[in-house]
């Protein structure tokens, strides 16, 4: 991409900077919500982001101390290159893999190695229409390859895979998880307002025995007057992590 096609945007008041395409799917609050959800727990020696885009979630996990080393797996070579540049610019320990999980599966070097996997996978099935823009292409695809790859990447029963997915499509995520022998162990629903239905589900999956699902209190994003709730404001400021 040429310089004019890429913007350099700040997170957490400039503590992190992310280079990303000017047009199309861009880093949004869902990435921060997933990072904050995944960061709760012990620090991971290796975290893998499946469908990483420009690497924002992995960068955030490294920045808040939730991961010592991150591997960013992304099918779009241009986005994977931006992810590599973002790792370097922000001084994060990590690497990128330009890899199509649907076609090629998980890189063998990552099998059974990750203590933490994160994924903000495609929300739209390919049958929903032919993508005409990068934004639609980035959000179109099958869910199953991401869930299978997460299962193959996890190092054992204590390792965790954190996904965000539309709350209305939770049955699809749970069905894919069951096929991949992953069990939901933690769930948090995100509501735009306290009186509105949930729009997003944050789910932790593990290679574990069935049962024991913990449903956490809901996360509400907005108060009256379009003011962020204290919890969302804390996440946007980057005030989260293993010890927060």
C-alpha positions in Angstrom: 0.0 0.0 0.0 1.1 3.5 -0.7 1.5 6.1 2.1 -1.8 7.8 1.1 -3.8 4.6 1.5 -2.6 4.1 5.1 -3.3 6.1 8.2 -1.4 6.1 11.5 -3.8 6.1 14.4 -3.3 6.3 18.1 -4.7 4.0 20.8 -4.6 4.7 24.6 -3.7 8.3 24.2 -0.8 7.5 21.8 0.8 4.7 23.9 0.2 2.5 20.8 0.2 3.5 17.2 -1.5 1.4 14.5 -0.9 1.7 10.8 -4.1 0.6 8.9 -5.8 1.1 5.5 -7.6 4.4 5.1 -10.6 2.7 3.6 -12.3 -0.6 4.5 -12.5 -2.5 7.8 -10.6 -0.6 10.5 -9.7 -1.1 14.1 -12.8 -0.5 16.3 -14.0 -1.0 19.8 -14.7 -4.7 19.3 -11.0 -5.3 19.2 -10.5 -3.5 22.5 -13.4 -5.4 24.1 -12.0 -8.7 23.1 -8.5 -7.8 24.2 -9.8 -6.7 27.6 -11.8 -10.0 28.0 -8.9 -12.1 26.9 -6.4 -10.3 29.2 -8.2 -11.4 32.3 -6.1 -14.4 33.5 -2.5 -15.4 33.8 0.0 -13.9 31.4 0.6 -16.0 28.3 4.0 -16.8 27.1 2.6 -17.0 23.5 -0.6 -15.5 22.2 -1.9 -16.2 18.7 -4.3 -13.9 16.9 -6.3 -15.6 14.2 -7.5 -13.3 11.5 -5.4 -10.5 12.9 -5.8 -7.8 10.3 -3.2 -5.1 11.1 -2.6 -6.8 14.5 -4.4 -4.4 16.9 -5.5 -7.1 19.4 -2.1 -8.7 19.6 -0.5 -5.3 20.0 -2.9 -4.5 22.9 -2.3 -7.8 24.6 1.5 -7.2 24.5 1.1 -3.6 25.6 -1.0 -4.4 28.7 1.3 -7.3 29.7 -1.1 -10.1 28.9 1.3 -11.8 26.4 5.0 -12.0 26.2 5.1 -12.9 22.5 2.4 -12.7 19.9 1.9 -14.3 16.5 -0.4 -12.6 14.1 -2.1 -14.8 11.5 -3.7 -13.0 8.6 -4.8 -14.1 5.1 -4.4 -10.7 3.4 -0.7 -10.2 2.6 -1.0 -6.4 2.6 -2.6 -6.4 6.1 -0.1 -9.0 7.3 2.7 -6.6 6.2 1.1 -3.7 8.1 0.8 -6.0 11.1 4.5 -6.7 10.9 5.3 -3.0 10.7 3.0 -2.3 13.7 4.9 -4.9 15.8 8.2 -3.3 14.9 7.0 0.3 15.4 5.5 -0.5 18.8 8.5 -2.6 20.0 6.4 -5.7 20.6 7.9 -9.2 20.6 6.1 -11.1 17.8 5.8 -12.2 14.2 3.3 -12.5 11.4 2.0 -15.3 9.3 0.3 -14.6 5.9 -2.0 -17.6 6.0 -5.5 -18.5 4.8 -6.9 -20.7 7.6 -9.7 -21.9 5.4 -7.4 -23.2 2.7 -4.1 -23.9 4.5 -5.1 -24.5 8.2 -2.9 -23.5 11.2 0.8 -23.3 10.6 2.4 -26.4 12.0 4.9 -24.4 14.0 2.0 -23.1 16.1 0.3 -26.4 16.9 -0.3 -27.0 20.6 2.0 -24.1 21.6 -0.3 -21.2 22.5 -1.4 -20.4 26.0 -3.8 -17.8 24.6 -5.6 -17.6 21.3 -7.8 -14.6 20.3 -10.0 -14.2 17.2 -12.4 -11.6 15.9 -13.5 -13.9 13.0 -15.7 -13.2 10.0 -19.2 -12.3 10.9 -20.8 -12.9 7.4 -21.1 -16.2 5.6 -19.7 -16.1 2.0 -23.2 -16.8 0.7 -24.4 -13.5 2.0 -23.0 -11.8 -1.1 -19.8 -11.3 -3.1 -17.6 -8.9 -1.3 -17.0 -5.7 -3.3 -15.0 -3.8 -0.7 -12.1 -4.6 1.6 -14.3 -4.0 4.6 -16.9 -6.6 3.5 -14.1 -9.0 2.5 -12.5 -8.8 5.9 -15.7 -9.7 7.6 -16.8 -12.5 5.2 -15.9 -16.1 5.5 -16.5 -19.3 7.4 -16.3 -19.5 11.1 -15.3 -23.1 11.4 -11.7 -22.7 10.2 -10.9 -20.2 12.9 -12.4 -22.4 15.7 -10.5 -25.5 14.4 -7.3 -23.5 14.2 -7.8 -22.3 17.8 -8.3 -25.9 19.0 -5.1 -27.0 17.2 -3.1 -24.0 18.6 -4.0 -24.4 22.3 -1.2 -25.9 24.4 -3.5 -27.9 26.8 -6.5 -27.7 29.1 -5.3 -24.6 30.9 -4.8 -22.7 27.6 -7.6 -20.3 26.5 -9.2 -19.2 23.3 -11.2 -16.0 23.3 -13.6 -15.1 20.5 -16.0 -12.3 19.9 -19.1 -13.0 17.8 -22.5 -11.5 17.2 -24.7 -12.5 20.2 -27.5 -13.6 17.9 -25.2 -16.1 16.3 -24.0 -17.7 19.5 -25.5 -21.1 18.6 -23.3 -21.2 15.5 -20.2 -20.5 17.6 -21.1 -23.1 20.2 -21.8 -25.7 17.5 -18.4 -25.0 15.8 -16.7 -25.2 19.2 -18.3 -28.6 19.9 -17.1 -29.9 16.5 -13.6 -28.8 17.4 -13.8 -30.3 20.9 -13.7 -26.9 22.6 -15.9 -26.1 25.6 -17.3 -22.7 26.5 -16.1 -21.8 30.0 -16.7 -18.0 30.2 -19.3 -15.7 28.6 -19.9 -12.0 28.7 -22.6 -10.2 26.6 -22.0 -6.7 25.4 -25.1 -4.4 25.3 -25.0 -1.0 23.6 -27.4 0.3 26.4 -28.7 -1.2 29.5 -32.2 -1.5 28.0 -31.1 -2.8 24.6 -30.5 -6.4 23.5 -26.9 -7.7 23.5 -25.1 -7.0 20.2 -21.8 -9.0 20.9 -20.7 -12.1 22.8 -17.3 -12.6 24.3 -16.6 -16.3 24.8 -13.7 -18.2 26.3 -13.2 -21.7 25.0 -11.0 -24.5 26.3 -9.9 -28.1 25.7 -11.7 -29.2 28.8 -14.5 -31.3 30.2 -18.1 -30.1 29.4 -19.8 -27.9 32.0 -18.7 -25.1 34.3 -19.7 -22.2 32.1 -19.4 -18.9 34.0 -21.7 -16.1 32.7 -20.2 -12.8 33.7 -22.2 -9.6 34.4 -23.0 -7.9 31.1 -20.9 -5.1 29.7 -22.9 -2.0 28.9 -21.3 0.5 26.5 -23.3 3.7 26.6 -25.2 5.8 29.2 -27.8 8.4 28.4 -26.5 11.2 26.2 -24.0 9.0 24.4 -21.6 9.0 27.3 -19.4 6.0 27.7 -20.1 3.8 30.8 -17.2 3.8 33.3 -16.3 0.2 32.2 -16.1 1.1 28.5 -14.2 4.2 29.3 -11.6 2.2 31.3 -11.2 -0.2 28.4 -10.8 2.6 25.8 -8.1 4.1 28.1 -6.3 0.7 28.2 -6.7 0.3 31.9 -6.9 -3.5 31.9 -4.6 -6.5 32.0 -3.7 -9.6 34.0 -3.2 -7.6 37.2 -5.8 -4.8 36.7 
